[in-house]
Amino acid sequence: MKVTIKYVENSMKADGVVLKQSISAGEELEKGQSITLTVNKKQPKEQQDKNEENKEKNNNEERTDDSI
């Protein structure tokens, strides 16, 4: 069996939780068949804070349109 792990971020779920899998629960695999697990991987708290600061900064920036 070949296992591929993909990581995505879901802030509503705990870190390391399997969010989905490419086969149904209880389904048997044949020899050589592969499965993909999608696992939650949260960013470190420092990175989350930095991303929030950048998002807030971008929302507060004034935008001007010189084409008028």
FILUM-933943 format. One line per field, with one value per residue (C-alpha): residue number from 0; residue in one letter; z, x, y. Coordinates in nm, 4 decimals, padded with zeros to 6 digits. Layout:
// residues N
num	(NUM	...);
residuo	(A	...);
c3	(Z	...);
c1	(X	...);
c2	(Y	...);
// end
This chain:
// residues 68
num	(0	1	2	3	4	5	6	7	8	9	10	11	12	13	14	15	16	17	18	19	20	21	22	23	24	25	26	27	28	29	30	31	32	33	34	35	36	37	38	39	40	41	42	43	44	45	46	47	48	49	50	51	52	53	54	55	56	57	58	59	60	61	62	63	64	65	66	67);
residuo	(M	K	V	T	I	K	Y	V	E	N	S	M	K	A	D	G	V	V	L	K	Q	S	I	S	A	G	E	E	L	E	K	G	Q	S	I	T	L	T	V	N	K	K	Q	P	K	E	Q	Q	D	K	N	E	E	N	K	E	K	N	N	N	E	E	R	T	D	D	S	I);
c3	(00.0000	-00.0842	00.1444	00.0330	00.2906	00.1901	00.4424	00.4553	00.7222	00.8909	01.1951	01.3189	01.3598	01.5809	01.4384	01.2976	01.2453	00.9256	00.7413	00.4564	00.2876	-00.0701	00.0162	00.2262	00.5843	00.5967	00.2272	00.1654	-00.0410	-00.2900	-00.2929	-00.4455	-00.4217	-00.2849	-00.0433	00.0111	00.3549	00.3954	00.7358	00.9185	00.9804	01.1598	01.1284	01.4404	01.6592	01.5664	01.1949	01.2512	01.4372	01.1608	00.8928	01.0862	01.1204	00.7461	00.6638	00.8901	00.7426	00.3882	00.4834	00.6319	00.3433	00.1410	-00.2238	-00.4790	-00.8413	-01.0487	-01.3652	-01.2766);
c1	(00.0000	00.1211	00.0121	00.0233	-00.0339	-00.1569	-00.1646	-00.4243	-00.5143	-00.8537	-00.8632	-01.1809	-01.0114	-00.7276	-00.3778	-00.3008	-00.6639	-00.7414	-00.9911	-01.0611	-00.9325	-00.9462	-01.1274	-01.4345	-01.3992	-01.3866	-01.3037	-01.0364	-00.7303	-00.5695	-00.1957	-00.0192	-00.3243	-00.2700	-00.4578	-00.4385	-00.4969	-00.5686	-00.4398	-00.4937	-00.1733	-00.2163	00.0398	00.2398	00.0717	00.3387	00.2683	-00.1084	-00.0640	00.1591	-00.0929	-00.3751	-00.1658	-00.0948	-00.4604	-00.5664	-00.3008	-00.4170	-00.7790	-00.6882	-00.4772	-00.6315	-00.6700	-00.6689	-00.7663	-00.5702	-00.7566	-01.0543);
c2	(00.0000	00.3500	00.6342	00.9973	01.2675	01.6125	01.8949	02.1709	02.4227	02.4265	02.6525	02.4828	02.1420	02.0201	01.9930	01.6463	01.5420	01.3497	01.5683	01.3278	01.0155	00.8925	00.5685	00.5010	00.3841	00.0039	-00.0314	-00.2941	-00.2120	-00.4416	-00.4962	-00.1947	00.0300	00.3796	00.6015	00.9757	01.1227	01.4937	01.6039	01.9320	02.1257	02.4544	02.7285	02.8102	03.0765	03.3339	03.2847	03.3059	03.6363	03.7729	03.6717	03.8417	04.1596	04.1626	04.1000	04.3866	04.6153	04.5361	04.6037	04.9417	05.0679	05.3483	05.2748	05.5517	05.5418	05.7939	05.7054	05.9269);
// end
